[in-house]
């Protein structure tokens, strides 16, 4: 009986750690784009649907919308880990085509 309690505790701790880890970029899907309105609809696995306008962030992520194009969204992702010192990177989330979503991290010019 004691072994079962230990396993249950381990599983619960793993589930809690996954919840604390937050949303990842790969779990966000672009559903609809409206470049004229500068808005978009995204779906995330844990948060449901969300309407975004320029400057909005996706719940549970460090992604901030900076541009809406006809086939993708352009985000700025703030690096929150200790060595980042306020660094950020650009992330492109492409609209779903044939049930395939794509995430790109383009190279930044030096």
N, C-alpha and C positions, 0 to 999 in steps of 0.2 A: 504494500500500500504506500509505503514511503517513497518508493521509486516512481510511482505514478504521480504523486504530488510534486516531485522534483521535475519530472518531464512537463507537467502542466505549467509549473512556474517558468521553466525555460521557454516554452512556447509563448506564454503571455509576455515575457520580457522581449522576445524577438518581435512580436507584433507591435509592442509599444515603441521599440526602436525604429521600426519601419514607419510608424505614424509620425514620429518626431523628425525623421529624415526629410519630410516635406515632399512637395511635388517636384518631379523631374521634368525636364523639357520634353523628353520622349513621350510623356503621357499626355501632352497637350495636342489636340487636333484642331486644325482650322476648318470650320464648317462653312462659313460664308464671308465674303469680302465685299466691301463697298468703298472703292477708292474715292468716289465723288463726295461721299459723306465723311470720309476718313474714319471709318469704323469697321468693325469685324465682329463675328461671332466665333468663339472658340469653345471647345468642350474638353474638360479635363476629367481624368478618371475619378478623382475623389470629390471634386467641387461642382460637377454638373456643367451647365451652359453659362456663358458669360458674354455680355456685349462689351466690347472695348472701343474706346476712342483714344486719340493721340494722348500720350502721357499716362494712360492707365496701366496698371500692372495686373498680371494674371495672379489670382489668389493662390497663395502658397508657393510662389516662385519669386525670383529676383528679376523677372523680365518686365521691362517697361517699353510700351509700344512707341516707336518713333516714326514709322512710315507704313502706309497701307498701299500695296501695289496690286495689280490685277491678278497675280497668281501667287503672291506670298505676302507675309507680314515681316517687317523688319523690327527687331527688338534690340534693346541694349540690356545686357545682363550684368548686373553689379556682382563682383566677386566678393563674397562675404567671409571667406576664410581668413585666418590670421595674417598670412603673408601677402595678401592682396593689396593692401594700402590704397583702397579706393579704386582699384583697377576695374575695368569693364571690358566687355567684348560684344561684338555684334552677332546676333543669332537670326537666321532666316527660317521661318516656319512656312512651308509650302502648303497650299490648299490640297485637301484629300482628292486624289484622282484614282479611280478604280480601287478603292479601299486601301490606298497606299499613301501614307503621310511621310514627308521628308523633312529632316532637320539639318540645316547646314551651319557650320561655323566658318565663315569665309576668312581667308588670310587678310590680316590688316597690313596696309602698305607701311614700309619702314621709312 
